[in-house]
Amino acid sequence: MPTYILLTTLTAQGVQTLKANPDRLREVNRDVEELGAKVLHQWATLGPYDFINVVEAPDAAAIAKVSVALGARGSAKLQTLTALSIDEFLGAVK
């Protein structure tokens, strides 16, 4: 299944939500699964992004649905990247 990287930056609303209810983070992961994708790995980061998530989704349309649904909540801004394993990448460039 294709892999995607979601780079997330919380808005002021998102920071307030997370502070009031830290478990909301895990609830969002369940929401991602309900939208047809699966969070494989997740890190909180210090720097320009607050979270980095590695997500599997059936296709680009499915991850677009996830990105739009999460972004529409107003608590986070997302940047979505398609990820290829090194073997997939090398196969494509040969």
Beta strands, then each sheet from edge to edge (+ up, - down):
strand 1: 3-10
strand 2: 38-44
strand 3: 51-56
strand 4: 76-83
sheet 1: 2+ 3- 1+ 4-
end
